[in-house]
Amino acid sequence: MVLQTPLRPHSPFTRHFIQWQRGETMSMPKVPDITPEFELERYEAITLLLTSIAMEEMGLAHILNAEGGKSSVLVRAEK
């Protein structure tokens, strides 16, 4: 005798269980094969790379500045 428990129809567990029963297990994501329709010269690629690095550095600087602001508020509260 197999004990069947009623499953809630909209719970994530039920959805995953039903997918498992059907053989729909987790798999690698399906990424479409996209070929770019533009070409870059070497200097353009280097410029884009350096711009990307500079923008990342600016983002990190903003994060550090915000954390420094939190620290200064804490130090002022201690005095």
All heavy atoms as a GROMACS GRO file, in nm:
protein
  630
    1MET      N    1   0.085  -0.119   0.000
    1MET     CA    2   0.000   0.000   0.000
    1MET      C    3   0.089   0.124   0.000
    1MET      O    4   0.178   0.138   0.082
    1MET     CB    5  -0.089  -0.001   0.124
    1MET     CG    6  -0.175   0.120   0.135
    1MET     SD    7  -0.281   0.103   0.281
    1MET     CE    8  -0.348   0.263   0.285
    2VAL      N    9   0.064   0.212  -0.094
    2VAL     CA   10   0.140   0.337  -0.104
    2VAL      C   11   0.057   0.447  -0.041
    2VAL      O   12  -0.060   0.465  -0.075
    2VAL     CB   13   0.171   0.370  -0.252
    2VAL    CG1   14   0.239   0.504  -0.262
    2VAL    CG2   15   0.253   0.260  -0.313
    3LEU      N   16   0.119   0.517   0.051
    3LEU     CA   17   0.049   0.626   0.118
    3LEU      C   18   0.060   0.752   0.033
    3LEU      O   19   0.168   0.799   0.004
    3LEU     CB   20   0.110   0.650   0.257
    3LEU     CG   21   0.047   0.761   0.340
    3LEU    CD1   22  -0.099   0.729   0.368
    3LEU    CD2   23   0.122   0.778   0.469
    4GLN      N   24  -0.052   0.801  -0.012
    4GLN     CA   25  -0.053   0.922  -0.094
    4GLN      C   26  -0.095   1.038  -0.006
    4GLN      O   27  -0.201   1.036   0.055
    4GLN     CB   28  -0.155   0.906  -0.207
    4GLN     CG   29  -0.124   0.795  -0.303
    4GLN     CD   30  -0.048   0.847  -0.422
    4GLN    OE1   31  -0.053   0.965  -0.450
    4GLN    NE2   32   0.021   0.759  -0.491
    5THR      N   33  -0.009   1.139   0.003
    5THR     CA   34  -0.045   1.258   0.079
    5THR      C   35  -0.086   1.366  -0.019
    5THR      O   36  -0.023   1.382  -0.123
    5THR     CB   37   0.072   1.307   0.165
    5THR    OG1   38   0.182   1.334   0.080
    5THR    CG2   39   0.112   1.204   0.268
    6PRO      N   40  -0.191   1.438   0.014
    6PRO     CA   41  -0.233   1.545  -0.077
    6PRO      C   42  -0.128   1.657  -0.077
    6PRO      O   43  -0.076   1.695   0.027
    6PRO     CB   44  -0.365   1.592  -0.019
    6PRO     CG   45  -0.364   1.550   0.124
    6PRO     CD   46  -0.277   1.428   0.132
    7LEU      N   47  -0.095   1.704  -0.196
    7LEU     CA   48   0.002   1.811  -0.210
    7LEU      C   49  -0.071   1.941  -0.241
    7LEU      O   50  -0.170   1.944  -0.312
    7LEU     CB   51   0.100   1.780  -0.324
    7LEU     CG   52   0.186   1.655  -0.305
    7LEU    CD1   53   0.263   1.628  -0.432
    7LEU    CD2   54   0.279   1.673  -0.189
    8ARG      N   55  -0.020   2.048  -0.184
    8ARG     CA   56  -0.078   2.178  -0.217
    8ARG      C   57  -0.040   2.210  -0.361
    8ARG      O   58   0.077   2.204  -0.398
    8ARG     CB   59  -0.024   2.285  -0.122
    8ARG     CG   60  -0.068   2.262   0.020
    8ARG     CD   61  -0.032   2.378   0.109
    8ARG     NE   62   0.099   2.433   0.078
    8ARG     CZ   63   0.199   2.445   0.165
    8ARG    NH1   64   0.183   2.407   0.288
    8ARG    NH2   65   0.314   2.496   0.127
    9PRO      N   66  -0.135   2.248  -0.444
    9PRO     CA   67  -0.108   2.262  -0.587
    9PRO      C   68  -0.012   2.373  -0.624
    9PRO      O   69   0.053   2.366  -0.726
    9PRO     CB   70  -0.247   2.286  -0.648
    9PRO     CG   71  -0.331   2.333  -0.536
    9PRO     CD   72  -0.274   2.274  -0.410
   10HIS      N   73   0.000   2.478  -0.543
   10HIS     CA   74   0.081   2.592  -0.583
   10HIS      C   75   0.209   2.607  -0.501
   10HIS      O   76   0.276   2.709  -0.511
   10HIS     CB   77   0.000   2.721  -0.575
   10HIS     CG   78  -0.120   2.718  -0.666
   10HIS    ND1   79  -0.108   2.718  -0.804
   10HIS    CD2   80  -0.252   2.713  -0.640
   10HIS    CE1   81  -0.227   2.714  -0.857
   10HIS    NE2   82  -0.318   2.711  -0.762
   11SER      N   83   0.244   2.509  -0.421
   11SER     CA   84   0.366   2.522  -0.342
   11SER      C   85   0.487   2.493  -0.428
   11SER      O   86   0.481   2.414  -0.523
   11SER     CB   87   0.363   2.427  -0.222
   11SER     OG   88   0.387   2.296  -0.264
   12PRO      N   89   0.602   2.556  -0.398
   12PRO     CA   90   0.724   2.529  -0.475
   12PRO      C   91   0.764   2.383  -0.467
   12PRO      O   92   0.812   2.327  -0.566
   12PRO     CB   93   0.829   2.619  -0.409
   12PRO     CG   94   0.752   2.723  -0.338
   12PRO     CD   95   0.621   2.661  -0.300
   13PHE      N   96   0.743   2.318  -0.352
   13PHE     CA   97   0.779   2.177  -0.340
   13PHE      C   98   0.699   2.094  -0.438
   13PHE      O   99   0.753   2.007  -0.505
   13PHE     CB  100   0.754   2.128  -0.197
   13PHE     CG  101   0.772   1.980  -0.183
   13PHE    CD1  102   0.900   1.925  -0.177
   13PHE    CD2  103   0.663   1.895  -0.180
   13PHE    CE1  104   0.917   1.789  -0.168
   13PHE    CE2  105   0.679   1.759  -0.170
   13PHE     CZ  106   0.807   1.705  -0.163
   14THR      N  107   0.570   2.120  -0.448
   14THR     CA  108   0.484   2.043  -0.538
   14THR      C  109   0.530   2.061  -0.682
   14THR      O  110   0.540   1.964  -0.758
   14THR     CB  111   0.338   2.088  -0.524
   14THR    OG1  112   0.298   2.073  -0.388
   14THR    CG2  113   0.247   2.006  -0.612
   15ARG      N  114   0.558   2.184  -0.720
   15ARG     CA  115   0.601   2.212  -0.856
   15ARG      C  116   0.730   2.136  -0.888
   15ARG      O  117   0.742   2.073  -0.993
   15ARG     CB  118   0.621   2.363  -0.871
   15ARG     CG  119   0.628   2.411  -1.012
   15ARG     CD  120   0.617   2.562  -1.025
   15ARG     NE  121   0.703   2.634  -0.932
   15ARG     CZ  122   0.659   2.711  -0.832
   15ARG    NH1  123   0.531   2.727  -0.814
   15ARG    NH2  124   0.742   2.773  -0.753
   16HIS      N  125   0.829   2.140  -0.796
   16HIS     CA  126   0.955   2.070  -0.819
   16HIS      C  127   0.935   1.919  -0.818
   16HIS      O  128   1.000   1.848  -0.895
   16HIS     CB  129   1.059   2.111  -0.716
   16HIS     CG  130   1.103   2.253  -0.729
   16HIS    ND1  131   1.164   2.301  -0.842
   16HIS    CD2  132   1.094   2.358  -0.645
   16HIS    CE1  133   1.190   2.429  -0.827
   16HIS    NE2  134   1.148   2.466  -0.708
   17PHE      N  135   0.848   1.869  -0.732
   17PHE     CA  136   0.822   1.726  -0.725
   17PHE      C  137   0.761   1.675  -0.855
   17PHE      O  138   0.801   1.572  -0.909
   17PHE     CB  139   0.731   1.694  -0.606
   17PHE     CG  140   0.702   1.548  -0.590
   17PHE    CD1  141   0.799   1.462  -0.542
   17PHE    CD2  142   0.579   1.496  -0.626
   17PHE    CE1  143   0.774   1.327  -0.528
   17PHE    CE2  144   0.552   1.361  -0.612
   17PHE     CZ  145   0.651   1.276  -0.562
   18ILE      N  146   0.666   1.750  -0.908
   18ILE     CA  147   0.602   1.711  -1.033
   18ILE      C  148   0.704   1.715  -1.148
   18ILE      O  149   0.708   1.625  -1.232
   18ILE     CB  150   0.480   1.800  -1.062
   18ILE    CG1  151   0.370   1.770  -0.959
   18ILE    CG2  152   0.428   1.778  -1.204
   18ILE    CD1  153   0.254   1.867  -0.963
   19GLN      N  154   0.789   1.818  -1.149
   19GLN     CA  155   0.893   1.824  -1.252
   19GLN      C  156   0.988   1.707  -1.240
   19GLN      O  157   1.031   1.650  -1.340
   19GLN     CB  158   0.969   1.956  -1.242
   19GLN     CG  159   0.889   2.077  -1.285
   19GLN     CD  160   0.960   2.207  -1.257
   19GLN    OE1  161   1.056   2.212  -1.180
   19GLN    NE2  162   0.913   2.314  -1.318
   20TRP      N  163   1.021   1.667  -1.118
   20TRP     CA  164   1.110   1.552  -1.095
   20TRP      C  165   1.046   1.424  -1.146
   20TRP      O  166   1.111   1.341  -1.209
   20TRP     CB  167   1.143   1.542  -0.947
   20TRP     CG  168   1.225   1.421  -0.915
   20TRP    CD1  169   1.358   1.403  -0.936
   20TRP    CD2  170   1.178   1.301  -0.855
   20TRP    NE1  171   1.397   1.280  -0.893
   20TRP    CE2  172   1.287   1.214  -0.842
   20TRP    CE3  173   1.053   1.258  -0.812
   20TRP    CZ2  174   1.277   1.088  -0.788
   20TRP    CZ3  175   1.042   1.132  -0.757
   20TRP    CH2  176   1.153   1.048  -0.746
   21GLN      N  177   0.914   1.408  -1.119
   21GLN     CA  178   0.844   1.288  -1.165
   21GLN      C  179   0.843   1.279  -1.318
   21GLN      O  180   0.852   1.171  -1.373
   21GLN     CB  181   0.700   1.287  -1.116
   21GLN     CG  182   0.685   1.243  -0.972
   21GLN     CD  183   0.539   1.234  -0.931
   21GLN    OE1  184   0.457   1.313  -0.976
   21GLN    NE2  185   0.509   1.138  -0.846
   22ARG      N  186   0.834   1.393  -1.383
   22ARG     CA  187   0.832   1.394  -1.530
   22ARG      C  188   0.972   1.379  -1.589
   22ARG      O  189   0.987   1.370  -1.711
   22ARG     CB  190   0.774   1.526  -1.579
   22ARG     CG  191   0.628   1.544  -1.549
   22ARG     CD  192   0.583   1.678  -1.602
   22ARG     NE  193   0.447   1.706  -1.562
   22ARG     CZ  194   0.395   1.827  -1.560
   22ARG    NH1  195   0.467   1.932  -1.595
   22ARG    NH2  196   0.271   1.846  -1.523
   23GLY      N  197   1.074   1.382  -1.506
   23GLY     CA  198   1.211   1.373  -1.555
   23GLY      C  199   1.269   1.507  -1.593
   23GLY      O  200   1.371   1.517  -1.659
   24GLU      N  201   1.201   1.614  -1.551
   24GLU     CA  202   1.247   1.750  -1.581
   24GLU      C  203   1.337   1.798  -1.468
   24GLU      O  204   1.299   1.880  -1.386
   24GLU     CB  205   1.128   1.844  -1.597
   24GLU     CG  206   1.032   1.804  -1.706
   24GLU     CD  207   0.904   1.886  -1.703
   24GLU    OE1  208   0.892   1.976  -1.619
   24GLU    OE2  209   0.817   1.858  -1.785
   25THR      N  210   1.456   1.744  -1.462
   25THR     CA  211   1.547   1.783  -1.355
   25THR      C  212   1.623   1.909  -1.395
   25THR      O  213   1.615   1.954  -1.509
   25THR     CB  214   1.647   1.670  -1.325
   25THR    OG1  215   1.716   1.639  -1.445
   25THR    CG2  216   1.575   1.546  -1.274
   26MET      N  217   1.698   1.962  -1.299
   26MET     CA  218   1.776   2.083  -1.326
   26MET      C  219   1.878   2.055  -1.435
   26MET      O  220   1.936   1.949  -1.442
   26MET     CB  221   1.850   2.126  -1.199
   26MET     CG  222   1.762   2.165  -1.084
   26MET     SD  223   1.724   2.339  -1.079
   26MET     CE  224   1.882   2.413  -1.066
   27SER      N  225   1.897   2.151  -1.521
   27SER     CA  226   1.994   2.137  -1.628
   27SER      C  227   2.069   2.268  -1.645
   27SER      O  228   2.039   2.367  -1.579
   27SER     CB  229   1.924   2.099  -1.758
   27SER     OG  230   1.837   2.204  -1.797
   28MET      N  231   2.162   2.267  -1.735
   28MET     CA  232   2.238   2.388  -1.762
   28MET      C  233   2.147   2.488  -1.832
   28MET      O  234   2.055   2.450  -1.906
   28MET     CB  235   2.358   2.356  -1.851
   28MET     CG  236   2.461   2.268  -1.784
   28MET     SD  237   2.531   2.342  -1.637
   28MET     CE  238   2.621   2.476  -1.708
   29PRO      N  239   2.170   2.618  -1.808
   29PRO     CA  240   2.087   2.718  -1.876
   29PRO      C  241   2.107   2.712  -2.026
   29PRO      O  242   2.216   2.680  -2.074
   29PRO     CB  243   2.135   2.851  -1.818
   29PRO     CG  244   2.267   2.824  -1.758
   29PRO     CD  245   2.270   2.678  -1.722
   30LYS      N  246   2.003   2.743  -2.098
   30LYS     CA  247   2.010   2.742  -2.244
   30LYS      C  248   2.038   2.883  -2.292
   30LYS      O  249   1.951   2.969  -2.289
   30LYS     CB  250   1.881   2.687  -2.301
   30LYS     CG  251   1.859   2.541  -2.269
   30LYS     CD  252   1.719   2.496  -2.304
   30LYS     CE  253   1.696   2.351  -2.272
   30LYS     NZ  254   1.716   2.316  -2.132
   31VAL      N  255   2.160   2.906  -2.336
   31VAL     CA  256   2.202   3.037  -2.383
   31VAL      C  257   2.200   3.035  -2.535
   31VAL      O  258   2.262   2.948  -2.597
   31VAL     CB  259   2.344   3.071  -2.332
   31VAL    CG1  260   2.388   3.206  -2.382
   31VAL    CG2  261   2.348   3.065  -2.180
   32PRO      N  262   2.130   3.130  -2.597
   32PRO     CA  263   2.125   3.130  -2.743
   32PRO      C  264   2.262   3.163  -2.802
   32PRO      O  265   2.341   3.236  -2.742
   32PRO     CB  266   2.023   3.239  -2.776
   32PRO     CG  267   2.020   3.325  -2.657
   32PRO     CD  268   2.054   3.238  -2.539
   33ASP      N  269   2.290   3.108  -2.919
   33ASP     CA  270   2.415   3.135  -2.988
   33ASP      C  271   2.400   3.267  -3.062
   33ASP      O  272   2.333   3.274  -3.166
   33ASP     CB  273   2.448   3.022  -3.084
   33ASP     CG  274   2.581   3.042  -3.151
   33ASP    OD1  275   2.667   3.113  -3.095
   33ASP    OD2  276   2.601   2.986  -3.261
   34ILE      N  277   2.459   3.371  -3.008
   34ILE     CA  278   2.446   3.505  -3.067
   34ILE      C  279   2.582   3.544  -3.125
   34ILE      O  280   2.682   3.544  -3.054
   34ILE     CB  281   2.402   3.608  -2.962
   34ILE    CG1  282   2.266   3.569  -2.906
   34ILE    CG2  283   2.399   3.747  -3.023
   34ILE    CD1  284   2.222   3.654  -2.789
   35THR      N  285   2.583   3.577  -3.249
   35THR     CA  286   2.707   3.625  -3.310
   35THR      C  287   2.694   3.775  -3.331
   35THR      O  288   2.595   3.822  -3.388
   35THR     CB  289   2.734   3.555  -3.446
   35THR    OG1  290   2.621   3.574  -3.529
   35THR    CG2  291   2.758   3.407  -3.427
   36PRO      N  292   2.791   3.852  -3.284
   36PRO     CA  293   2.781   3.997  -3.298
   36PRO      C  294   2.793   4.040  -3.444
   36PRO      O  295   2.862   3.977  -3.523
   36PRO     CB  296   2.899   4.049  -3.215
   36PRO     CG  297   2.994   3.936  -3.209
   36PRO     CD  298   2.912   3.811  -3.216
   37GLU      N  299   2.722   4.145  -3.477
   37GLU     CA  300   2.725   4.194  -3.614
   37GLU      C  301   2.805   4.324  -3.625
   37GLU      O  302   2.771   4.412  -3.703
   37GLU     CB  303   2.582   4.214  -3.663
   37GLU     CG  304   2.504   4.085  -3.669
   37GLU     CD  305   2.365   4.103  -3.725
   37GLU    OE1  306   2.336   4.211  -3.780
   37GLU    OE2  307   2.286   4.009  -3.714
   38PHE      N  308   2.907   4.338  -3.543
   38PHE     CA  309   2.993   4.455  -3.551
   38PHE      C  310   3.136   4.412  -3.522
   38PHE      O  311   3.160   4.308  -3.462
   38PHE     CB  312   2.948   4.563  -3.452
   38PHE     CG  313   2.950   4.519  -3.309
   38PHE    CD1  314   3.065   4.533  -3.231
   38PHE    CD2  315   2.838   4.462  -3.251
   38PHE    CE1  316   3.066   4.491  -3.100
   38PHE    CE2  317   2.840   4.420  -3.119
   38PHE     CZ  318   2.954   4.435  -3.043
   39GLU      N  319   3.227   4.491  -3.567
   39GLU     CA  320   3.367   4.462  -3.545
   39GLU      C  321   3.432   4.581  -3.477
   39GLU      O  322   3.396   4.695  -3.503
   39GLU     CB  323   3.438   4.433  -3.677
   39GLU     CG  324   3.392   4.304  -3.741
   39GLU     CD  325   3.470   4.273  -3.869
   39GLU    OE1  326   3.578   4.330  -3.887
   39GLU    OE2  327   3.420   4.192  -3.947
   40LEU      N  328   3.527   4.553  -3.388
   40LEU     CA  329   3.598   4.658  -3.318
   40LEU      C  330   3.745   4.656  -3.358
   40LEU      O  331   3.804   4.549  -3.374
   40LEU     CB  332   3.590   4.638  -3.166
   40LEU     CG  333   3.454   4.650  -3.100
   40LEU    CD1  334   3.464   4.617  -2.952
   40LEU    CD2  335   3.399   4.790  -3.117
   41GLU      N  336   3.798   4.773  -3.372
   41GLU     CA  337   3.943   4.784  -3.391
   41GLU      C  338   4.010   4.763  -3.257
   41GLU      O  339   3.947   4.769  -3.151
   41GLU     CB  340   3.978   4.923  -3.447
   41GLU     CG  341   3.920   4.952  -3.583
   41GLU     CD  342   3.981   4.866  -3.691
   41GLU    OE1  343   4.102   4.835  -3.682
   41GLU    OE2  344   3.907   4.828  -3.784
   42ARG      N  345   4.139   4.737  -3.260
   42ARG     CA  346   4.213   4.710  -3.136
   42ARG      C  347   4.203   4.828  -3.040
   42ARG      O  348   4.179   4.811  -2.921
   42ARG     CB  349   4.359   4.679  -3.170
   42ARG     CG  350   4.440   4.639  -3.050
   42ARG     CD  351   4.576   4.588  -3.095
   42ARG     NE  352   4.644   4.522  -2.986
   42ARG     CZ  353   4.737   4.580  -2.913
   42ARG    NH1  354   4.775   4.703  -2.938
   42ARG    NH2  355   4.794   4.514  -2.815
   43TYR      N  356   4.223   4.950  -3.089
   43TYR     CA  357   4.219   5.067  -3.002
   43TYR      C  358   4.080   5.087  -2.941
   43TYR      O  359   4.067   5.132  -2.827
   43TYR     CB  360   4.268   5.192  -3.075
   43TYR     CG  361   4.170   5.247  -3.176
   43TYR    CD1  362   4.077   5.345  -3.139
   43TYR    CD2  363   4.168   5.203  -3.308
   43TYR    CE1  364   3.987   5.395  -3.230
   43TYR    CE2  365   4.079   5.252  -3.399
   43TYR     CZ  366   3.988   5.350  -3.360
   43TYR     OH  367   3.899   5.399  -3.450
   44GLU      N  368   3.974   5.052  -3.015
   44GLU     CA  369   3.839   5.065  -2.961
   44GLU      C  370   3.815   4.964  -2.849
   44GLU      O  371   3.754   4.997  -2.747
   44GLU     CB  372   3.735   5.044  -3.071
   44GLU     CG  373   3.735   5.152  -3.177
   44GLU     CD  374   3.644   5.119  -3.294
   44GLU    OE1  375   3.641   5.002  -3.336
   44GLU    OE2  376   3.576   5.212  -3.341
   45ALA      N  377   3.865   4.842  -2.867
   45ALA     CA  378   3.850   4.740  -2.763
   45ALA      C  379   3.925   4.781  -2.637
   45ALA      O  380   3.874   4.765  -2.525
   45ALA     CB  381   3.900   4.606  -2.814
   46ILE      N  382   4.046   4.834  -2.655
   46ILE     CA  383   4.125   4.879  -2.538
   46ILE      C  384   4.055   4.994  -2.468
   46ILE      O  385   4.047   4.998  -2.344
   46ILE     CB  386   4.267   4.917  -2.582
   46ILE    CG1  387   4.342   4.791  -2.628
   46ILE    CG2  388   4.342   4.988  -2.470
   46ILE    CD1  389   4.476   4.819  -2.692
   47THR      N  390   3.999   5.087  -2.546
   47THR     CA  391   3.927   5.201  -2.487
   47THR      C  392   3.806   5.153  -2.407
   47THR      O  393   3.782   5.200  -2.294
   47THR     CB  394   3.882   5.298  -2.597
   47THR    OG1  395   3.997   5.342  -2.669
   47THR    CG2  396   3.809   5.418  -2.538
   48LEU      N  397   3.729   5.060  -2.463
   48LEU     CA  398   3.613   5.007  -2.391
   48LEU      C  399   3.654   4.933  -2.264
   48LEU      O  400   3.589   4.945  -2.160
   48LEU     CB  401   3.532   4.913  -2.481
   48LEU     CG  402   3.450   4.980  -2.590
   48LEU    CD1  403   3.392   4.875  -2.684
   48LEU    CD2  404   3.340   5.064  -2.530
   49LEU      N  405   3.762   4.858  -2.270
   49LEU     CA  406   3.811   4.785  -2.153
   49LEU      C  407   3.855   4.882  -2.043
   49LEU      O  408   3.818   4.865  -1.926
   49LEU     CB  409   3.927   4.694  -2.193
   49LEU     CG  410   3.988   4.609  -2.082
   49LEU    CD1  411   3.884   4.514  -2.026
   49LEU    CD2  412   4.108   4.534  -2.134
   50LEU      N  413   3.932   4.985  -2.080
   50LEU     CA  414   3.976   5.082  -1.981
   50LEU      C  415   3.859   5.161  -1.922
   50LEU      O  416   3.856   5.191  -1.803
   50LEU     CB  417   4.080   5.177  -2.042
   50LEU     CG  418   4.214   5.112  -2.075
   50LEU    CD1  419   4.304   5.212  -2.147
   50LEU    CD2  420   4.280   5.059  -1.950
   51THR      N  421   3.760   5.192  -2.006
   51THR     CA  422   3.640   5.261  -1.957
   51THR      C  423   3.564   5.174  -1.857
   51THR      O  424   3.518   5.222  -1.753
   51THR     CB  425   3.549   5.299  -2.075
   51THR    OG1  426   3.621   5.378  -2.167
   51THR    CG2  427   3.425   5.374  -2.028
   52SER      N  428   3.553   5.046  -1.887
   52SER     CA  429   3.486   4.953  -1.796
   52SER      C  430   3.559   4.946  -1.663
   52SER      O  431   3.496   4.948  -1.556
   52SER     CB  432   3.479   4.815  -1.861
   52SER     OG  433   3.433   4.719  -1.770
   53ILE      N  434   3.690   4.938  -1.666
   53ILE     CA  435   3.769   4.933  -1.541
   53ILE      C  436   3.751   5.062  -1.462
   53ILE      O  437   3.733   5.058  -1.340
   53ILE     CB  438   3.917   4.906  -1.573
   53ILE    CG1  439   3.934   4.765  -1.629
   53ILE    CG2  440   4.004   4.925  -1.450
   53ILE    CD1  441   4.071   4.738  -1.688
   54ALA      N  442   3.754   5.176  -1.532
   54ALA     CA  443   3.736   5.305  -1.463
   54ALA      C  444   3.600   5.316  -1.397
   54ALA      O  445   3.588   5.363  -1.283
   54ALA     CB  446   3.757   5.420  -1.562
   55MET      N  447   3.495   5.268  -1.465
   55MET     CA  448   3.361   5.274  -1.407
   55MET      C  449   3.349   5.182  -1.286
   55MET      O  450   3.284   5.216  -1.186
   55MET     CB  451   3.256   5.239  -1.513
   55MET     CG  452   3.245   5.344  -1.622
   55MET     SD  453   3.127   5.303  -1.748
   55MET     CE  454   2.975   5.327  -1.660
   56GLU      N  455   3.414   5.067  -1.292
   56GLU     CA  456   3.414   4.976  -1.177
   56GLU      C  457   3.486   5.040  -1.058
   56GLU      O  458   3.440   5.033  -0.945
   56GLU     CB  459   3.480   4.844  -1.213
   56GLU     CG  460   3.477   4.743  -1.102
   56GLU     CD  461   3.538   4.610  -1.140
   56GLU    OE1  462   3.586   4.596  -1.254
   56GLU    OE2  463   3.538   4.520  -1.056
   57GLU      N  464   3.598   5.107  -1.085
   57GLU     CA  465   3.672   5.176  -0.980
   57GLU      C  466   3.588   5.287  -0.917
   57GLU      O  467   3.589   5.306  -0.795
   57GLU     CB  468   3.802   5.235  -1.036
   57GLU     CG  469   3.905   5.132  -1.076
   57GLU     CD  470   3.969   5.064  -0.957
   57GLU    OE1  471   3.982   5.128  -0.851
   57GLU    OE2  472   4.004   4.946  -0.970
   58MET      N  473   3.513   5.361  -1.001
   58MET     CA  474   3.426   5.466  -0.947
   58MET      C  475   3.318   5.407  -0.859
   58MET      O  476   3.285   5.462  -0.753
   58MET     CB  477   3.363   5.546  -1.061
   58MET     CG  478   3.459   5.642  -1.128
   58MET     SD  479   3.391   5.732  -1.268
   58MET     CE  480   3.225   5.770  -1.222
   59GLY      N  481   3.260   5.295  -0.899
   59GLY     CA  482   3.158   5.230  -0.818
   59GLY      C  483   3.213   5.185  -0.684
   59GLY      O  484   3.150   5.204  -0.579
   60LEU      N  485   3.332   5.126  -0.686
   60LEU     CA  486   3.395   5.084  -0.560
   60LEU      C  487   3.426   5.204  -0.472
   60LEU      O  488   3.413   5.198  -0.349
   60LEU     CB  489   3.521   5.003  -0.588
   60LEU     CG  490   3.498   4.865  -0.650
   60LEU    CD1  491   3.630   4.804  -0.692
   60LEU    CD2  492   3.426   4.774  -0.552
   61ALA      N  493   3.471   5.315  -0.533
   61ALA     CA  494   3.500   5.436  -0.456
   61ALA      C  495   3.374   5.488  -0.387
   61ALA      O  496   3.379   5.530  -0.270
   61ALA     CB  497   3.559   5.543  -0.546
   62HIS      N  498   3.260   5.482  -0.457
   62HIS     CA  499   3.134   5.526  -0.396
   62HIS      C  500   3.096   5.437  -0.278
   62HIS      O  501   3.050   5.485  -0.174
   62HIS     CB  502   3.022   5.528  -0.500
   62HIS     CG  503   3.026   5.646  -0.590
   62HIS    ND1  504   2.992   5.772  -0.550
   62HIS    CD2  505   3.060   5.657  -0.721
   62HIS    CE1  506   3.006   5.857  -0.650
   62HIS    NE2  507   3.048   5.788  -0.756
   63ILE      N  508   3.116   5.307  -0.294
   63ILE     CA  509   3.085   5.214  -0.184
   63ILE      C  510   3.174   5.242  -0.064
   63ILE      O  511   3.127   5.250   0.051
   63ILE     CB  512   3.100   5.068  -0.231
   63ILE    CG1  513   2.990   5.034  -0.332
   63ILE    CG2  514   3.096   4.971  -0.113
   63ILE    CD1  515   3.009   4.901  -0.401
   64LEU      N  516   3.305   5.259  -0.089
   64LEU     CA  517   3.397   5.288   0.022
   64LEU      C  518   3.364   5.422   0.089
   64LEU      O  519   3.374   5.435   0.211
   64LEU     CB  520   3.541   5.289  -0.028
   64LEU     CG  521   3.599   5.152  -0.061
   64LEU    CD1  522   3.736   5.167  -0.125
   64LEU    CD2  523   3.608   5.066   0.064
   65ASN      N  524   3.325   5.520   0.009
   65ASN     CA  525   3.288   5.650   0.066
   65ASN      C  526   3.166   5.637   0.156
   65ASN      O  527   3.160   5.696   0.265
   65ASN     CB  528   3.262   5.750  -0.047
   65ASN     CG  529   3.246   5.891   0.004
   65ASN    OD1  530   3.291   5.924   0.112
   65ASN    ND2  531   3.181   5.974  -0.076
   66ALA      N  532   3.068   5.559   0.113
   66ALA     CA  533   2.948   5.539   0.195
   66ALA      C  534   2.981   5.466   0.324
   66ALA      O  535   2.931   5.502   0.432
   66ALA     CB  536   2.843   5.460   0.116
   67GLU      N  537   3.067   5.365   0.315
   67GLU     CA  538   3.108   5.293   0.437
   67GLU      C  539   3.186   5.384   0.530
   67GLU      O  540   3.172   5.376   0.651
   67GLU     CB  541   3.190   5.169   0.400
   67GLU     CG  542   3.110   5.061   0.329
   67GLU     CD  543   2.997   5.005   0.413
   67GLU    OE1  544   3.014   4.990   0.535
   67GLU    OE2  545   2.891   4.978   0.356
   68GLY      N  546   3.270   5.470   0.472
   68GLY     CA  547   3.343   5.567   0.554
   68GLY      C  548   3.249   5.663   0.625
   68GLY      O  549   3.272   5.702   0.740
   69GLY      N  550   3.143   5.703   0.556
   69GLY     CA  551   3.043   5.790   0.617
   69GLY      C  552   2.975   5.723   0.736
   69GLY      O  553   2.951   5.785   0.840
   70LYS      N  554   2.946   5.594   0.723
   70LYS     CA  555   2.887   5.520   0.834
   70LYS      C  556   2.983   5.514   0.952
   70LYS      O  557   2.942   5.530   1.067
   70LYS     CB  558   2.853   5.377   0.792
   70LYS     CG  559   2.735   5.365   0.700
   70LYS     CD  560   2.707   5.217   0.681
   70LYS     CE  561   2.656   5.184   0.546
   70LYS     NZ  562   2.638   5.041   0.526
   71SER      N  563   3.111   5.491   0.921
   71SER     CA  564   3.211   5.483   1.029
   71SER      C  565   3.226   5.616   1.100
   71SER      O  566   3.239   5.620   1.223
   71SER     CB  567   3.347   5.440   0.972
   71SER     OG  568   3.338   5.313   0.914
   72SER      N  569   3.224   5.726   1.026
   72SER     CA  570   3.239   5.857   1.090
   72SER      C  571   3.119   5.888   1.179
   72SER      O  572   3.134   5.949   1.285
   72SER     CB  573   3.259   5.966   0.985
   72SER     OG  574   3.144   5.981   0.906
   73VAL      N  575   3.000   5.847   1.140
   73VAL     CA  576   2.882   5.865   1.225
   73VAL      C  577   2.898   5.785   1.354
   73VAL      O  578   2.868   5.833   1.464
   73VAL     CB  579   2.754   5.822   1.149
   73VAL    CG1  580   2.636   5.812   1.243
   73VAL    CG2  581   2.725   5.918   1.036
   74LEU      N  582   2.950   5.664   1.342
   74LEU     CA  583   2.971   5.580   1.460
   74LEU      C  584   3.075   5.641   1.554
   74LEU      O  585   3.056   5.643   1.674
   74LEU     CB  586   3.014   5.440   1.417
   74LEU     CG  587   3.037   5.338   1.528
   74LEU    CD1  588   2.907   5.310   1.600
   74LEU    CD2  589   3.097   5.211   1.472
   75VAL      N  590   3.184   5.695   1.496
   75VAL     CA  591   3.289   5.755   1.579
   75VAL      C  592   3.236   5.879   1.649
   75VAL      O  593   3.264   5.902   1.767
   75VAL     CB  594   3.413   5.790   1.492
   75VAL    CG1  595   3.511   5.878   1.568
   75VAL    CG2  596   3.480   5.661   1.445
   76ARG      N  597   3.157   5.960   1.578
   76ARG     CA  598   3.098   6.079   1.642
   76ARG      C  599   3.002   6.040   1.754
   76ARG      O  600   2.991   6.108   1.853
   76ARG     CB  601   3.026   6.164   1.538
   76ARG     CG  602   3.120   6.258   1.466
   76ARG     CD  603   3.044   6.356   1.381
   76ARG     NE  604   3.066   6.307   1.242
   76ARG     CZ  605   2.975   6.309   1.147
   76ARG    NH1  606   2.855   6.354   1.170
   76ARG    NH2  607   3.003   6.262   1.028
   77ALA      N  608   2.933   5.931   1.739
   77ALA     CA  609   2.838   5.885   1.842
   77ALA      C  610   2.911   5.837   1.965
   77ALA      O  611   2.860   5.846   2.076
   77ALA     CB  612   2.749   5.776   1.786
   78GLU      N  613   3.033   5.785   1.947
   78GLU     CA  614   3.111   5.736   2.060
   78GLU      C  615   3.162   5.848   2.148
   78GLU      O  616   3.184   5.830   2.267
   78GLU     CB  617   3.231   5.652   2.009
   78GLU     CG  618   3.191   5.521   1.946
   78GLU     CD  619   3.150   5.417   2.048
   78GLU    OE1  620   3.208   5.416   2.157
   78GLU    OE2  621   3.058   5.341   2.018
   79LYS      N  622   3.186   5.966   2.091
   79LYS     CA  623   3.245   6.078   2.170
   79LYS      C  624   3.147   6.142   2.261
   79LYS      O  625   3.041   6.150   2.272
   79LYS     CB  626   3.303   6.183   2.074
   79LYS     CG  627   3.426   6.133   2.004
   79LYS     CD  628   3.483   6.241   1.919
   79LYS     CE  629   3.609   6.192   1.850
   79LYS     NZ  630   3.670   6.290   1.767
   0.00000   0.00000   0.00000
